[in-house]
């Protein structure tokens, strides 16, 4: 059932090309959060249960006012809520962001931690957020699994898992480490534009010949027609 490593290499190479040449909402979010660990962390917190386009607009608005943890400490929670609206659960996220500077100061000397364990100590940060921050902000191997990564990894037949956490642990065993940092961005982009949750575009899919299309009542791949 599991795809061979040679297949993983080919799939990753194709997805890289698709990521670089096909616009997806996640692309704009990547530009918005840049390379600053603080902005990457905050934008990723905001992105939970929120479309990337909405997150990107809210993040741009927020980062005109809030550029570091000190700014978060000074801004009122009500203003913070207004800046990040309409991201999902904006009141809860504003609460967590307001709590963050104190935790950073107490636990990490005011710096953004660069480990999954450290990041998970911050308010509103779970493993998905922590993995992405470690990979993107600190260029360290980490497997970030969101709904797209979970869905497509199972649809490909690469893993057979029930939860994102199970998928993360399975991918850590299966994926060569050199693919860990990019697997999320490639699959999120592809999941937004081609391999959607319902009605995936199998007929135009560049990796269709590698895919078992698990759970898909499928049209044929272009190569099969």
Biotite code that builds the C-alpha atoms (Angstrom):
import biotite.structure as struc

atoms = struc.array([
    struc.Atom([0.000, 0.000, 0.000], chain_id="A", res_id=1, res_name="UNK", atom_name="CA", element="C"),
    struc.Atom([2.828, 2.401, 0.844], chain_id="A", res_id=2, res_name="UNK", atom_name="CA", element="C"),
    struc.Atom([4.427, 4.350, -2.000], chain_id="A", res_id=3, res_name="UNK", atom_name="CA", element="C"),
    struc.Atom([8.088, 3.514, -2.601], chain_id="A", res_id=4, res_name="UNK", atom_name="CA", element="C"),
    struc.Atom([10.774, 6.126, -1.890], chain_id="A", res_id=5, res_name="UNK", atom_name="CA", element="C"),
    struc.Atom([11.453, 6.530, -5.611], chain_id="A", res_id=6, res_name="UNK", atom_name="CA", element="C"),
    struc.Atom([7.809, 7.512, -6.017], chain_id="A", res_id=7, res_name="UNK", atom_name="CA", element="C"),
    struc.Atom([8.053, 10.018, -3.167], chain_id="A", res_id=8, res_name="UNK", atom_name="CA", element="C"),
    struc.Atom([11.031, 11.657, -4.872], chain_id="A", res_id=9, res_name="UNK", atom_name="CA", element="C"),
    struc.Atom([9.182, 11.968, -8.183], chain_id="A", res_id=10, res_name="UNK", atom_name="CA", element="C"),
    struc.Atom([6.007, 13.260, -6.512], chain_id="A", res_id=11, res_name="UNK", atom_name="CA", element="C"),
    struc.Atom([7.949, 15.858, -4.551], chain_id="A", res_id=12, res_name="UNK", atom_name="CA", element="C"),
    struc.Atom([9.747, 17.058, -7.677], chain_id="A", res_id=13, res_name="UNK", atom_name="CA", element="C"),
    struc.Atom([6.449, 17.447, -9.566], chain_id="A", res_id=14, res_name="UNK", atom_name="CA", element="C"),
    struc.Atom([4.739, 19.183, -6.645], chain_id="A", res_id=15, res_name="UNK", atom_name="CA", element="C"),
    struc.Atom([7.670, 21.596, -6.372], chain_id="A", res_id=16, res_name="UNK", atom_name="CA", element="C"),
    struc.Atom([7.151, 22.611, -9.991], chain_id="A", res_id=17, res_name="UNK", atom_name="CA", element="C"),
    struc.Atom([3.401, 22.962, -9.437], chain_id="A", res_id=18, res_name="UNK", atom_name="CA", element="C"),
    struc.Atom([4.002, 25.078, -6.314], chain_id="A", res_id=19, res_name="UNK", atom_name="CA", element="C"),
    struc.Atom([6.367, 27.410, -8.145], chain_id="A", res_id=20, res_name="UNK", atom_name="CA", element="C"),
    struc.Atom([4.219, 27.793, -11.249], chain_id="A", res_id=21, res_name="UNK", atom_name="CA", element="C"),
    struc.Atom([0.612, 27.631, -10.043], chain_id="A", res_id=22, res_name="UNK", atom_name="CA", element="C"),
    struc.Atom([-0.913, 30.392, -7.894], chain_id="A", res_id=23, res_name="UNK", atom_name="CA", element="C"),
    struc.Atom([-2.688, 29.272, -4.721], chain_id="A", res_id=24, res_name="UNK", atom_name="CA", element="C"),
    struc.Atom([-4.000, 31.308, -1.754], chain_id="A", res_id=25, res_name="UNK", atom_name="CA", element="C"),
    struc.Atom([-1.224, 29.955, 0.459], chain_id="A", res_id=26, res_name="UNK", atom_name="CA", element="C"),
    struc.Atom([1.323, 31.701, -1.791], chain_id="A", res_id=27, res_name="UNK", atom_name="CA", element="C"),
    struc.Atom([0.110, 35.140, -0.737], chain_id="A", res_id=28, res_name="UNK", atom_name="CA", element="C"),
    struc.Atom([0.177, 34.127, 2.919], chain_id="A", res_id=29, res_name="UNK", atom_name="CA", element="C"),
    struc.Atom([3.787, 32.959, 2.572], chain_id="A", res_id=30, res_name="UNK", atom_name="CA", element="C"),
    struc.Atom([4.714, 36.402, 1.218], chain_id="A", res_id=31, res_name="UNK", atom_name="CA", element="C"),
    struc.Atom([2.827, 38.168, 4.005], chain_id="A", res_id=32, res_name="UNK", atom_name="CA", element="C"),
    struc.Atom([4.489, 36.346, 6.881], chain_id="A", res_id=33, res_name="UNK", atom_name="CA", element="C"),
    struc.Atom([7.981, 36.654, 5.336], chain_id="A", res_id=34, res_name="UNK", atom_name="CA", element="C"),
    struc.Atom([10.971, 35.222, 7.228], chain_id="A", res_id=35, res_name="UNK", atom_name="CA", element="C"),
    struc.Atom([10.520, 36.872, 10.646], chain_id="A", res_id=36, res_name="UNK", atom_name="CA", element="C"),
    struc.Atom([9.880, 34.102, 13.237], chain_id="A", res_id=37, res_name="UNK", atom_name="CA", element="C"),
    struc.Atom([7.468, 36.343, 15.150], chain_id="A", res_id=38, res_name="UNK", atom_name="CA", element="C"),
    struc.Atom([5.347, 37.097, 12.081], chain_id="A", res_id=39, res_name="UNK", atom_name="CA", element="C"),
    struc.Atom([5.444, 33.479, 10.944], chain_id="A", res_id=40, res_name="UNK", atom_name="CA", element="C"),
    struc.Atom([4.237, 32.377, 14.383], chain_id="A", res_id=41, res_name="UNK", atom_name="CA", element="C"),
    struc.Atom([1.443, 34.952, 14.589], chain_id="A", res_id=42, res_name="UNK", atom_name="CA", element="C"),
    struc.Atom([0.225, 34.392, 11.012], chain_id="A", res_id=43, res_name="UNK", atom_name="CA", element="C"),
    struc.Atom([0.176, 30.642, 11.571], chain_id="A", res_id=44, res_name="UNK", atom_name="CA", element="C"),
    struc.Atom([-1.875, 31.047, 14.754], chain_id="A", res_id=45, res_name="UNK", atom_name="CA", element="C"),
    struc.Atom([-4.322, 33.222, 12.829], chain_id="A", res_id=46, res_name="UNK", atom_name="CA", element="C"),
    struc.Atom([-4.544, 30.695, 9.985], chain_id="A", res_id=47, res_name="UNK", atom_name="CA", element="C"),
    struc.Atom([-6.104, 27.948, 12.099], chain_id="A", res_id=48, res_name="UNK", atom_name="CA", element="C"),
    struc.Atom([-9.654, 27.198, 10.896], chain_id="A", res_id=49, res_name="UNK", atom_name="CA", element="C"),
    struc.Atom([-9.387, 30.144, 8.489], chain_id="A", res_id=50, res_name="UNK", atom_name="CA", element="C"),
    struc.Atom([-8.943, 30.400, 4.722], chain_id="A", res_id=51, res_name="UNK", atom_name="CA", element="C"),
    struc.Atom([-5.466, 31.512, 3.683], chain_id="A", res_id=52, res_name="UNK", atom_name="CA", element="C"),
    struc.Atom([-6.789, 34.517, 1.754], chain_id="A", res_id=53, res_name="UNK", atom_name="CA", element="C"),
    struc.Atom([-8.599, 35.775, 4.869], chain_id="A", res_id=54, res_name="UNK", atom_name="CA", element="C"),
    struc.Atom([-5.528, 35.120, 7.013], chain_id="A", res_id=55, res_name="UNK", atom_name="CA", element="C"),
    struc.Atom([-3.288, 36.995, 4.591], chain_id="A", res_id=56, res_name="UNK", atom_name="CA", element="C"),
    struc.Atom([-5.485, 40.115, 4.615], chain_id="A", res_id=57, res_name="UNK", atom_name="CA", element="C"),
    struc.Atom([-5.833, 40.070, 8.411], chain_id="A", res_id=58, res_name="UNK", atom_name="CA", element="C"),
    struc.Atom([-2.097, 39.499, 8.878], chain_id="A", res_id=59, res_name="UNK", atom_name="CA", element="C"),
    struc.Atom([-1.193, 42.399, 6.598], chain_id="A", res_id=60, res_name="UNK", atom_name="CA", element="C"),
    struc.Atom([-3.512, 44.654, 8.587], chain_id="A", res_id=61, res_name="UNK", atom_name="CA", element="C"),
    struc.Atom([-2.136, 43.431, 11.916], chain_id="A", res_id=62, res_name="UNK", atom_name="CA", element="C"),
    struc.Atom([1.541, 43.704, 10.932], chain_id="A", res_id=63, res_name="UNK", atom_name="CA", element="C"),
    struc.Atom([1.143, 47.368, 10.078], chain_id="A", res_id=64, res_name="UNK", atom_name="CA", element="C"),
    struc.Atom([0.545, 47.897, 13.810], chain_id="A", res_id=65, res_name="UNK", atom_name="CA", element="C"),
    struc.Atom([2.135, 44.897, 15.556], chain_id="A", res_id=66, res_name="UNK", atom_name="CA", element="C"),
    struc.Atom([5.719, 44.063, 14.589], chain_id="A", res_id=67, res_name="UNK", atom_name="CA", element="C"),
    struc.Atom([7.070, 42.327, 17.711], chain_id="A", res_id=68, res_name="UNK", atom_name="CA", element="C"),
    struc.Atom([5.994, 40.931, 21.106], chain_id="A", res_id=69, res_name="UNK", atom_name="CA", element="C"),
    struc.Atom([6.335, 44.371, 22.742], chain_id="A", res_id=70, res_name="UNK", atom_name="CA", element="C"),
    struc.Atom([3.714, 45.752, 20.362], chain_id="A", res_id=71, res_name="UNK", atom_name="CA", element="C"),
    struc.Atom([1.422, 42.870, 21.313], chain_id="A", res_id=72, res_name="UNK", atom_name="CA", element="C"),
    struc.Atom([1.878, 43.711, 24.966], chain_id="A", res_id=73, res_name="UNK", atom_name="CA", element="C"),
    struc.Atom([0.925, 47.376, 24.428], chain_id="A", res_id=74, res_name="UNK", atom_name="CA", element="C"),
    struc.Atom([-2.084, 46.964, 22.129], chain_id="A", res_id=75, res_name="UNK", atom_name="CA", element="C"),
    struc.Atom([-5.510, 46.529, 23.704], chain_id="A", res_id=76, res_name="UNK", atom_name="CA", element="C"),
    struc.Atom([-7.293, 43.232, 23.265], chain_id="A", res_id=77, res_name="UNK", atom_name="CA", element="C"),
    struc.Atom([-10.303, 44.972, 21.702], chain_id="A", res_id=78, res_name="UNK", atom_name="CA", element="C"),
    struc.Atom([-8.132, 46.652, 19.071], chain_id="A", res_id=79, res_name="UNK", atom_name="CA", element="C"),
    struc.Atom([-6.386, 43.355, 18.429], chain_id="A", res_id=80, res_name="UNK", atom_name="CA", element="C"),
    struc.Atom([-9.744, 41.692, 17.860], chain_id="A", res_id=81, res_name="UNK", atom_name="CA", element="C"),
    struc.Atom([-10.693, 44.389, 15.350], chain_id="A", res_id=82, res_name="UNK", atom_name="CA", element="C"),
    struc.Atom([-7.407, 44.017, 13.484], chain_id="A", res_id=83, res_name="UNK", atom_name="CA", element="C"),
    struc.Atom([-7.610, 40.249, 13.048], chain_id="A", res_id=84, res_name="UNK", atom_name="CA", element="C"),
    struc.Atom([-11.364, 39.980, 12.369], chain_id="A", res_id=85, res_name="UNK", atom_name="CA", element="C"),
    struc.Atom([-12.782, 37.992, 10.552], chain_id="A", res_id=86, res_name="UNK", atom_name="CA", element="C"),
    struc.Atom([-10.339, 35.108, 11.118], chain_id="A", res_id=87, res_name="UNK", atom_name="CA", element="C"),
    struc.Atom([-11.936, 32.111, 12.771], chain_id="A", res_id=88, res_name="UNK", atom_name="CA", element="C"),
    struc.Atom([-12.223, 32.296, 16.573], chain_id="A", res_id=89, res_name="UNK", atom_name="CA", element="C"),
    struc.Atom([-10.748, 35.806, 16.469], chain_id="A", res_id=90, res_name="UNK", atom_name="CA", element="C"),
    struc.Atom([-11.607, 36.555, 20.111], chain_id="A", res_id=91, res_name="UNK", atom_name="CA", element="C"),
    struc.Atom([-9.853, 33.411, 21.364], chain_id="A", res_id=92, res_name="UNK", atom_name="CA", element="C"),
    struc.Atom([-6.862, 34.102, 19.139], chain_id="A", res_id=93, res_name="UNK", atom_name="CA", element="C"),
    struc.Atom([-6.659, 37.708, 20.359], chain_id="A", res_id=94, res_name="UNK", atom_name="CA", element="C"),
    struc.Atom([-6.659, 36.405, 23.937], chain_id="A", res_id=95, res_name="UNK", atom_name="CA", element="C"),
    struc.Atom([-3.828, 33.988, 23.173], chain_id="A", res_id=96, res_name="UNK", atom_name="CA", element="C"),
    struc.Atom([-1.801, 36.661, 21.368], chain_id="A", res_id=97, res_name="UNK", atom_name="CA", element="C"),
    struc.Atom([-2.175, 39.005, 24.342], chain_id="A", res_id=98, res_name="UNK", atom_name="CA", element="C"),
    struc.Atom([-0.884, 36.256, 26.649], chain_id="A", res_id=99, res_name="UNK", atom_name="CA", element="C"),
    struc.Atom([2.090, 35.438, 24.445], chain_id="A", res_id=100, res_name="UNK", atom_name="CA", element="C"),
    struc.Atom([4.560, 38.246, 25.397], chain_id="A", res_id=101, res_name="UNK", atom_name="CA", element="C"),
    struc.Atom([4.432, 37.312, 29.095], chain_id="A", res_id=102, res_name="UNK", atom_name="CA", element="C"),
    struc.Atom([5.068, 33.631, 28.356], chain_id="A", res_id=103, res_name="UNK", atom_name="CA", element="C"),
    struc.Atom([7.891, 34.475, 25.949], chain_id="A", res_id=104, res_name="UNK", atom_name="CA", element="C"),
    struc.Atom([9.524, 36.713, 28.552], chain_id="A", res_id=105, res_name="UNK", atom_name="CA", element="C"),
    struc.Atom([9.177, 34.220, 31.379], chain_id="A", res_id=106, res_name="UNK", atom_name="CA", element="C"),
    struc.Atom([10.079, 31.015, 29.566], chain_id="A", res_id=107, res_name="UNK", atom_name="CA", element="C"),
    struc.Atom([12.316, 32.062, 26.666], chain_id="A", res_id=108, res_name="UNK", atom_name="CA", element="C"),
    struc.Atom([13.886, 35.426, 27.442], chain_id="A", res_id=109, res_name="UNK", atom_name="CA", element="C"),
    struc.Atom([11.533, 37.183, 25.034], chain_id="A", res_id=110, res_name="UNK", atom_name="CA", element="C"),
    struc.Atom([12.648, 35.139, 22.013], chain_id="A", res_id=111, res_name="UNK", atom_name="CA", element="C"),
    struc.Atom([10.578, 32.846, 19.816], chain_id="A", res_id=112, res_name="UNK", atom_name="CA", element="C"),
    struc.Atom([11.619, 29.254, 20.694], chain_id="A", res_id=113, res_name="UNK", atom_name="CA", element="C"),
    struc.Atom([12.978, 27.135, 17.864], chain_id="A", res_id=114, res_name="UNK", atom_name="CA", element="C"),
    struc.Atom([11.761, 23.720, 19.019], chain_id="A", res_id=115, res_name="UNK", atom_name="CA", element="C"),
    struc.Atom([8.387, 22.018, 18.777], chain_id="A", res_id=116, res_name="UNK", atom_name="CA", element="C"),
    struc.Atom([8.363, 21.404, 22.520], chain_id="A", res_id=117, res_name="UNK", atom_name="CA", element="C"),
    struc.Atom([9.123, 25.045, 23.286], chain_id="A", res_id=118, res_name="UNK", atom_name="CA", element="C"),
    struc.Atom([6.598, 26.445, 20.838], chain_id="A", res_id=119, res_name="UNK", atom_name="CA", element="C"),
    struc.Atom([3.849, 24.197, 22.199], chain_id="A", res_id=120, res_name="UNK", atom_name="CA", element="C"),
    struc.Atom([4.227, 25.972, 25.549], chain_id="A", res_id=121, res_name="UNK", atom_name="CA", element="C"),
    struc.Atom([2.933, 29.180, 23.971], chain_id="A", res_id=122, res_name="UNK", atom_name="CA", element="C"),
    struc.Atom([-0.788, 30.065, 24.154], chain_id="A", res_id=123, res_name="UNK", atom_name="CA", element="C"),
    struc.Atom([-2.755, 28.833, 21.166], chain_id="A", res_id=124, res_name="UNK", atom_name="CA", element="C"),
    struc.Atom([0.109, 26.817, 19.674], chain_id="A", res_id=125, res_name="UNK", atom_name="CA", element="C"),
    struc.Atom([-0.318, 23.134, 18.834], chain_id="A", res_id=126, res_name="UNK", atom_name="CA", element="C"),
    struc.Atom([1.863, 20.711, 16.931], chain_id="A", res_id=127, res_name="UNK", atom_name="CA", element="C"),
    struc.Atom([0.744, 21.862, 13.470], chain_id="A", res_id=128, res_name="UNK", atom_name="CA", element="C"),
    struc.Atom([1.694, 25.465, 14.192], chain_id="A", res_id=129, res_name="UNK", atom_name="CA", element="C"),
    struc.Atom([4.886, 24.465, 15.991], chain_id="A", res_id=130, res_name="UNK", atom_name="CA", element="C"),
    struc.Atom([6.070, 22.236, 13.144], chain_id="A", res_id=131, res_name="UNK", atom_name="CA", element="C"),
    struc.Atom([5.460, 24.925, 10.551], chain_id="A", res_id=132, res_name="UNK", atom_name="CA", element="C"),
    struc.Atom([7.310, 27.580, 12.568], chain_id="A", res_id=133, res_name="UNK", atom_name="CA", element="C"),
    struc.Atom([10.274, 25.262, 13.147], chain_id="A", res_id=134, res_name="UNK", atom_name="CA", element="C"),
    struc.Atom([10.482, 24.460, 9.428], chain_id="A", res_id=135, res_name="UNK", atom_name="CA", element="C"),
    struc.Atom([9.778, 27.886, 7.935], chain_id="A", res_id=136, res_name="UNK", atom_name="CA", element="C"),
    struc.Atom([11.207, 30.271, 10.521], chain_id="A", res_id=137, res_name="UNK", atom_name="CA", element="C"),
    struc.Atom([14.213, 28.244, 11.643], chain_id="A", res_id=138, res_name="UNK", atom_name="CA", element="C"),
    struc.Atom([14.883, 26.060, 8.591], chain_id="A", res_id=139, res_name="UNK", atom_name="CA", element="C"),
    struc.Atom([14.888, 22.884, 10.680], chain_id="A", res_id=140, res_name="UNK", atom_name="CA", element="C"),
    struc.Atom([13.332, 19.548, 9.662], chain_id="A", res_id=141, res_name="UNK", atom_name="CA", element="C"),
    struc.Atom([9.705, 19.333, 10.780], chain_id="A", res_id=142, res_name="UNK", atom_name="CA", element="C"),
    struc.Atom([6.546, 17.760, 9.352], chain_id="A", res_id=143, res_name="UNK", atom_name="CA", element="C"),
    struc.Atom([3.602, 20.147, 9.490], chain_id="A", res_id=144, res_name="UNK", atom_name="CA", element="C"),
    struc.Atom([0.302, 18.334, 8.935], chain_id="A", res_id=145, res_name="UNK", atom_name="CA", element="C"),
    struc.Atom([-2.872, 20.279, 8.274], chain_id="A", res_id=146, res_name="UNK", atom_name="CA", element="C"),
    struc.Atom([-6.095, 19.073, 6.645], chain_id="A", res_id=147, res_name="UNK", atom_name="CA", element="C"),
    struc.Atom([-4.588, 19.175, 3.135], chain_id="A", res_id=148, res_name="UNK", atom_name="CA", element="C"),
    struc.Atom([-1.481, 17.207, 4.080], chain_id="A", res_id=149, res_name="UNK", atom_name="CA", element="C"),
    struc.Atom([-3.556, 14.680, 6.018], chain_id="A", res_id=150, res_name="UNK", atom_name="CA", element="C"),
    struc.Atom([-6.056, 14.244, 3.187], chain_id="A", res_id=151, res_name="UNK", atom_name="CA", element="C"),
    struc.Atom([-3.636, 14.064, 0.268], chain_id="A", res_id=152, res_name="UNK", atom_name="CA", element="C"),
    struc.Atom([-1.099, 11.833, 2.011], chain_id="A", res_id=153, res_name="UNK", atom_name="CA", element="C"),
    struc.Atom([-3.912, 9.341, 2.642], chain_id="A", res_id=154, res_name="UNK", atom_name="CA", element="C"),
    struc.Atom([-5.424, 9.801, -0.817], chain_id="A", res_id=155, res_name="UNK", atom_name="CA", element="C"),
    struc.Atom([-2.061, 9.069, -2.420], chain_id="A", res_id=156, res_name="UNK", atom_name="CA", element="C"),
    struc.Atom([-1.810, 5.848, -0.433], chain_id="A", res_id=157, res_name="UNK", atom_name="CA", element="C"),
    struc.Atom([1.344, 7.120, 1.217], chain_id="A", res_id=158, res_name="UNK", atom_name="CA", element="C"),
    struc.Atom([-0.137, 6.631, 4.698], chain_id="A", res_id=159, res_name="UNK", atom_name="CA", element="C"),
    struc.Atom([-3.247, 5.085, 6.173], chain_id="A", res_id=160, res_name="UNK", atom_name="CA", element="C"),
    struc.Atom([-4.148, 7.219, 9.192], chain_id="A", res_id=161, res_name="UNK", atom_name="CA", element="C"),
    struc.Atom([-7.182, 8.616, 10.966], chain_id="A", res_id=162, res_name="UNK", atom_name="CA", element="C"),
    struc.Atom([-5.878, 11.872, 12.477], chain_id="A", res_id=163, res_name="UNK", atom_name="CA", element="C"),
    struc.Atom([-3.346, 14.595, 11.574], chain_id="A", res_id=164, res_name="UNK", atom_name="CA", element="C"),
    struc.Atom([-1.166, 13.535, 14.510], chain_id="A", res_id=165, res_name="UNK", atom_name="CA", element="C"),
    struc.Atom([-1.086, 9.953, 13.218], chain_id="A", res_id=166, res_name="UNK", atom_name="CA", element="C"),
    struc.Atom([-0.234, 11.328, 9.775], chain_id="A", res_id=167, res_name="UNK", atom_name="CA", element="C"),
    struc.Atom([2.619, 13.404, 11.178], chain_id="A", res_id=168, res_name="UNK", atom_name="CA", element="C"),
    struc.Atom([4.132, 10.411, 12.952], chain_id="A", res_id=169, res_name="UNK", atom_name="CA", element="C"),
    struc.Atom([3.696, 8.179, 9.884], chain_id="A", res_id=170, res_name="UNK", atom_name="CA", element="C"),
    struc.Atom([5.279, 10.764, 7.570], chain_id="A", res_id=171, res_name="UNK", atom_name="CA", element="C"),
    struc.Atom([8.221, 11.116, 9.949], chain_id="A", res_id=172, res_name="UNK", atom_name="CA", element="C"),
    struc.Atom([8.848, 7.396, 9.435], chain_id="A", res_id=173, res_name="UNK", atom_name="CA", element="C"),
    struc.Atom([8.226, 7.324, 5.679], chain_id="A", res_id=174, res_name="UNK", atom_name="CA", element="C"),
    struc.Atom([9.422, 10.624, 4.200], chain_id="A", res_id=175, res_name="UNK", atom_name="CA", element="C"),
    struc.Atom([13.139, 11.186, 3.734], chain_id="A", res_id=176, res_name="UNK", atom_name="CA", element="C"),
    struc.Atom([14.119, 14.113, 5.963], chain_id="A", res_id=177, res_name="UNK", atom_name="CA", element="C"),
    struc.Atom([15.012, 16.288, 2.972], chain_id="A", res_id=178, res_name="UNK", atom_name="CA", element="C"),
    struc.Atom([11.304, 16.508, 2.104], chain_id="A", res_id=179, res_name="UNK", atom_name="CA", element="C"),
    struc.Atom([9.991, 17.360, 5.565], chain_id="A", res_id=180, res_name="UNK", atom_name="CA", element="C"),
    struc.Atom([10.237, 21.157, 5.332], chain_id="A", res_id=181, res_name="UNK", atom_name="CA", element="C"),
    struc.Atom([8.511, 21.476, 1.957], chain_id="A", res_id=182, res_name="UNK", atom_name="CA", element="C"),
    struc.Atom([5.863, 18.746, 2.143], chain_id="A", res_id=183, res_name="UNK", atom_name="CA", element="C"),
    struc.Atom([3.354, 21.048, 3.817], chain_id="A", res_id=184, res_name="UNK", atom_name="CA", element="C"),
    struc.Atom([3.633, 24.004, 1.449], chain_id="A", res_id=185, res_name="UNK", atom_name="CA", element="C"),
    struc.Atom([3.555, 21.800, -1.640], chain_id="A", res_id=186, res_name="UNK", atom_name="CA", element="C"),
    struc.Atom([0.504, 19.810, -0.530], chain_id="A", res_id=187, res_name="UNK", atom_name="CA", element="C"),
    struc.Atom([-1.404, 22.808, 0.822], chain_id="A", res_id=188, res_name="UNK", atom_name="CA", element="C"),
    struc.Atom([-0.981, 24.620, -2.474], chain_id="A", res_id=189, res_name="UNK", atom_name="CA", element="C"),
    struc.Atom([-1.948, 21.521, -4.456], chain_id="A", res_id=190, res_name="UNK", atom_name="CA", element="C"),
    struc.Atom([-4.881, 20.818, -2.168], chain_id="A", res_id=191, res_name="UNK", atom_name="CA", element="C"),
    struc.Atom([-6.249, 24.320, -2.670], chain_id="A", res_id=192, res_name="UNK", atom_name="CA", element="C"),
    struc.Atom([-6.118, 24.242, -6.451], chain_id="A", res_id=193, res_name="UNK", atom_name="CA", element="C"),
    struc.Atom([-6.226, 20.613, -7.674], chain_id="A", res_id=194, res_name="UNK", atom_name="CA", element="C"),
    struc.Atom([-6.634, 17.909, -5.026], chain_id="A", res_id=195, res_name="UNK", atom_name="CA", element="C"),
    struc.Atom([-9.619, 19.447, -3.254], chain_id="A", res_id=196, res_name="UNK", atom_name="CA", element="C"),
    struc.Atom([-11.598, 17.678, -0.490], chain_id="A", res_id=197, res_name="UNK", atom_name="CA", element="C"),
    struc.Atom([-14.522, 17.050, -2.835], chain_id="A", res_id=198, res_name="UNK", atom_name="CA", element="C"),
    struc.Atom([-14.420, 16.724, -6.602], chain_id="A", res_id=199, res_name="UNK", atom_name="CA", element="C"),
    struc.Atom([-10.623, 16.592, -6.945], chain_id="A", res_id=200, res_name="UNK", atom_name="CA", element="C"),
    struc.Atom([-9.408, 17.393, -10.449], chain_id="A", res_id=201, res_name="UNK", atom_name="CA", element="C"),
    struc.Atom([-7.948, 13.955, -11.135], chain_id="A", res_id=202, res_name="UNK", atom_name="CA", element="C"),
    struc.Atom([-8.200, 14.422, -14.898], chain_id="A", res_id=203, res_name="UNK", atom_name="CA", element="C"),
    struc.Atom([-5.717, 17.331, -14.767], chain_id="A", res_id=204, res_name="UNK", atom_name="CA", element="C"),
    struc.Atom([-3.575, 16.101, -11.848], chain_id="A", res_id=205, res_name="UNK", atom_name="CA", element="C"),
    struc.Atom([0.184, 16.071, -12.460], chain_id="A", res_id=206, res_name="UNK", atom_name="CA", element="C"),
    struc.Atom([0.772, 13.284, -9.915], chain_id="A", res_id=207, res_name="UNK", atom_name="CA", element="C"),
    struc.Atom([-2.291, 11.192, -10.770], chain_id="A", res_id=208, res_name="UNK", atom_name="CA", element="C"),
    struc.Atom([-0.240, 8.249, -12.022], chain_id="A", res_id=209, res_name="UNK", atom_name="CA", element="C"),
    struc.Atom([1.341, 7.894, -8.569], chain_id="A", res_id=210, res_name="UNK", atom_name="CA", element="C"),
    struc.Atom([-1.953, 8.215, -6.690], chain_id="A", res_id=211, res_name="UNK", atom_name="CA", element="C"),
    struc.Atom([-4.135, 5.364, -5.434], chain_id="A", res_id=212, res_name="UNK", atom_name="CA", element="C"),
    struc.Atom([-7.034, 7.841, -5.129], chain_id="A", res_id=213, res_name="UNK", atom_name="CA", element="C"),
    struc.Atom([-8.101, 6.298, -1.845], chain_id="A", res_id=214, res_name="UNK", atom_name="CA", element="C"),
    struc.Atom([-11.680, 7.278, -1.052], chain_id="A", res_id=215, res_name="UNK", atom_name="CA", element="C"),
    struc.Atom([-12.186, 9.078, -4.369], chain_id="A", res_id=216, res_name="UNK", atom_name="CA", element="C"),
    struc.Atom([-14.986, 8.105, -6.716], chain_id="A", res_id=217, res_name="UNK", atom_name="CA", element="C"),
    struc.Atom([-12.800, 9.031, -9.518], chain_id="A", res_id=218, res_name="UNK", atom_name="CA", element="C"),
    struc.Atom([-12.615, 10.109, -13.070], chain_id="A", res_id=219, res_name="UNK", atom_name="CA", element="C"),
    struc.Atom([-9.662, 8.601, -14.866], chain_id="A", res_id=220, res_name="UNK", atom_name="CA", element="C"),
    struc.Atom([-6.265, 10.254, -14.952], chain_id="A", res_id=221, res_name="UNK", atom_name="CA", element="C"),
    struc.Atom([-5.428, 11.914, -18.240], chain_id="A", res_id=222, res_name="UNK", atom_name="CA", element="C"),
    struc.Atom([-2.763, 9.223, -18.750], chain_id="A", res_id=223, res_name="UNK", atom_name="CA", element="C"),
    struc.Atom([-5.440, 6.526, -18.417], chain_id="A", res_id=224, res_name="UNK", atom_name="CA", element="C"),
    struc.Atom([-7.777, 7.939, -21.061], chain_id="A", res_id=225, res_name="UNK", atom_name="CA", element="C"),
])
